[in-house]
Amino acid sequence: MAGGQGSPASRVRYKVDITEFPYSASIFEVEEDTGRVLTRVNLNEEPSTIFKLAIIAYDDGEPMRFNTTVVDITVLQPSVIPRFTQEEYRPSPVSESAPIGTEVVTVTAAAINQTIVYSIIAGNDGGVFKINNRTGVITTNKTLDYESVKDYEVRIQADSLLFFRSNLRVPSRSINLSSLFFLMTKTGSLLCAAMWDANPCFNITLVYG
């Protein structure tokens, strides 16, 4: 798959081989650009069930080159999957004049006998926010600028043995408006964020991927 940077042969993409393990291919998918394996449906299998999934990595070169690998996917006990512990978080107001390092919210997830690691995995273009990967504290990493960006949508991940994702959309408001962040979570369903001011509120629903 060698090729110069920017050439067709340098772009690696991924897909599921639907012929190798058809049942696994019906309940799992792979992101074409990242190679992340995701569930297509809610799993009803017993814990410790192991699925085999064949994934093909290929390029756009001429001739196209590819390679196939088999991934083992184990269904875990629900207790080891990270779950957010509160349905709603209500931090103090944050305005666009807040200094860098201002705490926005603390996201908390838990799993029995598991160490949780938090990360922002998508949507944080420009690094406006950062998260403490051990404590789940989300802080501003740059000043918020309402004039240039009205809201931010960030994907957050709580990871033990099996990762658990959510989106976080944070609107920025003008300095002359009293603003308030809301981050809401529900186990296995959604995570919300909103900012309130003297004008109509902005509520955005965030869905687990």
Buried (B, 14 or more C-beta within 10 A) or exposed (E): BEBEEEEEBBBBBBBBBEEBBEEBBEBBBBEEEEBBBEEEEEBEEEEEEEBEBBBBBBBBBEEEBEEEEEBEBEBBEEEBBBBBEBEEBEBEBBBBEBEEEBBBBBBBBEBEEBEBBBEBBBBBEEEBBBBEBEEBBBBBBEBBEBEEBEBBBBBBBBBBEBBBBBBBBBBBBBEEBEBBBBBBBBBEEBBBBBBBBEEEEBBBEBEBB
